[in-house]
Amino acid sequence: MCNTHDKLVPQVGKIINIFTETKDTKTFHIVLENNNMVLNHKPGQCAMIGIPGISEAMFSISSSPTEINHMEFSIKAVGRLTNHLHALDIGSKVTIRGAYGTPFPVEEALKNKNLLFIAGGIGIAPLRSVIKYTFDNRSNYGNIDIVYGSRTSADLVFYNEISKEWVEKSDTNIHLTIDKPEENWNGHDGFVPSYIEELAFDNNKTALVCGPPIMIKYTLEALIKMGFKKEQVYTTLEMRMKCGIGKCGRCNIGSKLICKDGPVFRCDELDYLPDEY
């Protein structure tokens, strides 16, 4: 792993594999070109990826730190930089720097707990890092439930991995949903917050939530209705991150800088921030 490099200085990353997840999302496997190693990251952290002459932006690292042969970034094409990234081929080079931000507390608050992962859309990407970390350290965690929803079945990121690998993990339950019924979809249909209430989880779990802001809002309300305390729920606001080092000030919410104080927050901590997220 890369432990000594200055996080401010971009390194050259080489794309060694590309997987098409959905019509607008690809997963890129990247190594640092100079040593075929990876950034020293923790679950939930992010890295800055750039194309010189185009732009750079912050992306969640969707692979676990236990995967030491490459880093994975699952990126949705939504603009200039991401469209250029989607046009790259295996062997192409990008700049990369990081890792940035506070991680999910996998070795502290989450250890020995029953875990409930709740994701919507591309929000599964940052949670995947934590999920795979818990799979690779399975004896350190209790029962695992994963609730994941998207607009359509074709928009479910990592569907093959989830349906073929994650379902086989011990003491793990997978709950997939899509917004509206589909002819060939045999799973649940309905929005994630309402599905959470239907599943009626008991509140002896620690929940990790990531997705569109409106989904997070209503999911948190559903969890509280079910008896969860905000101290039991973690979320990530990595979409607010800009420079990654707290210098530009563009990620601030009140007195907090998301790139330095987050992006991972326990939900009761959000009560002390202005309603800007």
C-alpha positions in Angstrom: 0.0 0.0 0.0 1.0 3.6 -0.4 1.7 5.1 3.0 4.1 7.9 2.5 3.1 9.8 -0.6 1.9 13.4 -0.1 -1.9 13.4 -0.6 -1.8 16.8 -2.3 0.4 15.5 -5.1 -1.4 13.6 -7.8 0.0 10.2 -8.8 -0.5 8.5 -12.1 -3.0 5.7 -12.0 -3.4 3.1 -14.7 -6.8 1.5 -15.5 -6.3 -2.3 -15.6 -9.9 -3.3 -16.0 -13.3 -1.9 -16.7 -16.7 -3.4 -15.9 -20.0 -2.1 -17.2 -22.5 -2.2 -14.3 -25.5 -0.4 -15.9 -26.1 1.8 -19.0 -24.5 4.8 -17.2 -22.3 3.3 -14.5 -18.9 1.6 -14.9 -16.4 0.2 -12.3 -12.8 1.0 -13.0 -10.0 -1.0 -11.5 -6.9 1.2 -11.0 -3.4 0.7 -9.7 -0.7 3.3 -9.1 1.5 3.1 -12.2 4.9 3.5 -10.5 4.5 0.5 -8.2 1.3 -1.3 -9.0 0.1 -0.5 -5.5 -3.0 1.2 -4.0 -3.8 4.1 -1.8 -3.9 3.4 1.9 -7.6 3.9 2.4 -10.2 2.9 4.9 -13.9 2.0 4.1 -15.9 5.1 3.3 -13.0 7.2 2.2 -12.7 9.0 -1.2 -10.0 9.9 -3.7 -9.6 12.6 -6.3 -9.5 11.3 -9.9 -8.6 13.5 -12.8 -7.9 13.7 -16.5 -5.3 16.4 -17.3 -6.9 19.2 -19.4 -10.4 18.1 -18.5 -11.1 18.2 -14.8 -10.8 16.2 -11.5 -13.4 15.3 -9.0 -13.9 13.3 -5.8 -15.2 9.7 -6.0 -15.8 7.1 -3.4 -13.5 4.1 -3.3 -15.8 1.2 -3.8 -13.3 -1.5 -3.0 -12.3 -2.8 0.4 -8.9 -2.0 1.9 -8.5 -5.8 2.0 -8.2 -5.8 -1.8 -4.6 -4.9 -2.2 -4.1 -5.6 -5.9 -6.1 -2.7 -7.2 -8.6 0.1 -6.2 -12.2 0.2 -7.6 -14.2 3.3 -8.4 -17.8 2.9 -9.6 -18.6 6.0 -11.5 -21.9 7.2 -13.0 -21.7 9.3 -16.2 -23.3 12.6 -15.3 -21.1 15.3 -16.8 -18.0 16.3 -18.6 -15.4 14.5 -16.5 -17.4 11.4 -15.9 -18.3 11.1 -19.6 -14.6 11.4 -20.5 -13.8 8.7 -17.9 -16.4 6.4 -19.5 -14.7 6.9 -22.9 -11.3 5.6 -21.6 -10.0 2.1 -22.3 -8.1 -0.5 -20.3 -4.5 0.8 -20.2 -5.5 4.5 -20.1 -4.0 6.7 -17.4 -5.6 9.1 -15.0 -4.3 11.2 -12.0 -5.3 10.1 -8.5 -4.7 11.5 -5.1 -6.0 10.7 -1.6 -7.3 9.0 0.3 -9.5 11.7 1.9 -12.1 12.0 4.6 -13.2 10.2 7.7 -14.1 6.5 7.2 -16.9 4.4 8.6 -15.9 3.2 12.1 -15.5 -0.4 11.1 -12.9 -1.2 13.9 -14.7 0.9 16.6 -18.4 1.5 16.7 -19.4 -1.1 14.1 -17.4 -4.0 15.5 -19.5 -6.9 17.0 -22.7 -5.2 15.9 -25.5 -6.4 13.7 -25.4 -4.3 10.6 -28.1 -2.9 8.3 -26.9 -1.4 5.1 -29.4 0.8 3.2 -28.5 2.1 -0.3 -30.3 3.8 -3.2 -28.9 4.1 -6.7 -25.2 4.8 -6.9 -25.2 5.2 -3.1 -24.3 1.5 -3.0 -20.7 2.4 -4.1 -19.4 3.8 -0.9 -21.2 1.2 1.2 -19.8 -1.6 -0.9 -16.3 -0.8 0.5 -17.7 -1.4 4.0 -19.8 -4.4 3.0 -16.8 -6.2 1.4 -14.6 -5.3 4.4 -17.1 -6.9 6.8 -17.3 -10.0 4.5 -13.5 -10.3 4.7 -13.5 -9.9 8.5 -16.8 -11.8 9.0 -16.1 -13.0 12.6 -15.9 -9.4 13.8 -19.5 -8.6 12.9 -23.0 -9.9 13.7 -25.9 -10.5 11.3 -25.9 -8.4 8.1 -28.9 -7.1 6.2 -28.5 -5.2 2.9 -31.4 -3.2 1.5 -30.7 -1.8 -1.9 -33.1 0.0 -4.3 -33.0 1.7 -7.7 -35.4 3.1 -10.3 -35.4 0.0 -12.4 -33.9 -3.5 -12.3 -31.5 -2.4 -15.1 -30.2 0.4 -12.7 -29.1 -2.0 -9.9 -25.3 -1.5 -9.7 -23.3 -4.7 -8.8 -26.3 -6.8 -9.5 -24.4 -9.9 -10.6 -22.0 -9.6 -7.6 -24.9 -9.1 -5.2 -27.1 -11.9 -6.6 -24.3 -14.5 -7.0 -21.8 -13.7 -4.3 -23.3 -11.6 -1.5 -26.3 -13.9 -1.2 -24.0 -16.8 -0.3 -22.3 -15.0 2.6 -23.0 -16.4 6.0 -25.7 -14.7 8.2 -26.4 -12.2 5.4 -29.8 -11.3 4.0 -30.2 -9.3 0.7 -33.3 -7.2 0.1 -33.6 -5.7 -3.4 -36.3 -3.3 -4.6 -37.1 -1.2 -7.6 -39.4 1.8 -7.7 -42.2 0.4 -10.0 -43.3 -3.1 -11.0 -41.7 -4.7 -14.0 -42.9 -7.6 -16.1 -39.8 -9.8 -15.5 -38.9 -8.6 -12.1 -39.7 -11.2 -9.4 -38.4 -9.1 -6.4 -40.0 -6.3 -4.4 -41.2 -3.0 -5.9 -41.5 0.2 -4.0 -39.3 3.0 -2.6 -36.6 2.2 -0.1 -38.0 4.0 2.9 -41.4 2.2 2.7 -39.6 -1.1 2.1 -37.6 -0.6 5.3 -40.9 -0.3 7.2 -42.3 -3.4 5.5 -39.3 -5.4 6.5 -39.8 -4.3 10.1 -36.3 -4.7 11.3 -35.8 -4.8 15.0 -33.6 -2.0 16.3 -30.7 -4.0 17.6 -28.7 -3.1 14.5 -26.4 -0.3 13.5 -27.6 1.2 10.2 -25.4 2.7 7.4 -27.3 4.7 4.8 -26.3 6.2 1.5 -28.3 7.5 -1.5 -30.0 10.6 -2.9 -30.6 13.2 -0.1 -34.4 12.7 -0.3 -34.0 9.0 0.2 -31.7 9.5 3.2 -34.2 11.9 4.7 -37.2 9.6 4.5 -35.2 6.5 5.4 -34.0 8.1 8.6 -37.6 9.0 9.4 -38.6 5.4 8.8 -35.8 4.1 11.0 -36.8 6.4 13.9 -40.4 5.3 13.6 -39.2 1.8 14.0 -37.4 2.6 17.2 -33.9 3.3 16.0 -32.0 6.1 17.6 -30.0 8.6 15.5 -26.9 7.4 17.4 -27.4 4.0 15.6 -27.3 5.4 12.1 -24.4 6.6 10.0 -24.5 8.3 6.6 -22.0 9.8 4.2 -22.1 13.2 2.5 -19.2 12.7 0.1 -21.2 14.4 -2.7 -20.4 17.7 -1.0 -16.6 17.2 -1.1 -14.5 19.4 -3.3 -10.7 19.8 -2.8 -10.5 17.1 -0.2 -8.2 18.9 2.2 -10.3 21.7 3.7 -8.7 24.6 1.8 -11.3 25.7 -0.7 -14.1 25.9 1.9 -16.7 24.9 -0.7 -17.8 21.8 1.3 -18.7 23.6 4.5 -22.0 23.1 6.3 -22.0 25.6 9.1 -18.7 25.1 11.0 -18.0 21.7 9.5 -15.9 20.9 6.5 -17.2 17.7 4.9 -13.7 16.7 3.6 -12.1 17.0 7.1 -14.9 16.4 9.6 -16.7 13.9 7.3 -17.9 12.7 4.9 -19.1 10.0 7.3 -21.3 11.3 10.1 -23.4 9.7 12.8 -26.9 11.0 12.2 -27.3 12.7 15.6 -24.2 14.8 14.7 -26.2 16.3 11.8 -28.7 17.8 14.2 -26.0 20.4 15.1 -25.5 21.5 11.4 -27.6 23.9 9.3 -30.2 22.2 7.2 -28.1 22.5 4.0 -27.4 18.9 3.1 
